[in-house]
């Protein structure tokens, strides 16, 4: 016999049971098998993206107003690769 029961700790004292949780109870041989009822994960609705609120240039203008300065790229000349076939 298998049934689903809701735990009530005031009536049943089994270690690990949580009050109000649902458990599958089944007879097995000379005893009982008690295991938690499987739960389905909560499904969340995907949020729809409305798009960017500002353009990249608007963000860069705000950052420059706060003192951000783009550094000049380092112009290093690199020699030929010693591993290249010549």
SVG drawing of the C-alpha trace seen along z (x, -y; Angstrom):
<svg xmlns="http://www.w3.org/2000/svg" viewBox="-3 -67 67 75">
<polyline fill="none" stroke="black" stroke-width="0.4" points="0.0,0.0 1.3,-3.4 -0.1,-6.8 0.8,-10.4 0.7,-11.9 1.2,-15.3 3.6,-15.2 2.3,-16.2 5.1,-16.1 2.7,-16.3 1.4,-12.9 4.4,-11.2 8.0,-11.3 10.3,-10.4 13.7,-12.1 13.9,-14.4 10.2,-15.0 9.2,-18.6 5.8,-19.7 3.4,-20.3 5.6,-18.6 4.1,-15.9 5.7,-12.4 5.2,-9.2 4.5,-6.4 4.7,-2.8 4.8,0.6 7.9,2.5 8.5,6.0 8.0,5.8 8.2,2.0 7.4,-1.3 9.3,-3.4 8.9,-7.1 10.4,-9.6 9.7,-13.2 7.3,-13.8 9.2,-15.1 8.7,-18.7 8.6,-20.4 10.9,-23.4 9.1,-26.8 8.9,-28.1 9.7,-31.7 8.4,-33.8 11.2,-35.1 11.4,-38.9 11.2,-40.7 14.0,-43.1 12.8,-46.6 16.2,-47.5 18.9,-49.8 17.8,-53.0 20.9,-54.9 23.2,-54.8 26.9,-54.0 27.8,-57.5 25.5,-58.8 27.2,-56.7 30.7,-57.8 29.6,-61.5 28.4,-61.0 31.7,-59.2 33.8,-62.0 31.8,-64.6 32.9,-62.7 36.5,-62.9 37.1,-59.6 39.7,-59.9 40.5,-57.2 44.2,-56.6 46.1,-56.7 47.0,-53.2 50.6,-52.2 52.4,-52.2 55.2,-49.7 57.0,-48.2 57.5,-44.6 60.3,-42.8 59.8,-39.8 58.7,-36.5 61.8,-34.3 59.7,-31.2 58.4,-32.2 59.8,-30.4 62.0,-32.7"/>
</svg>
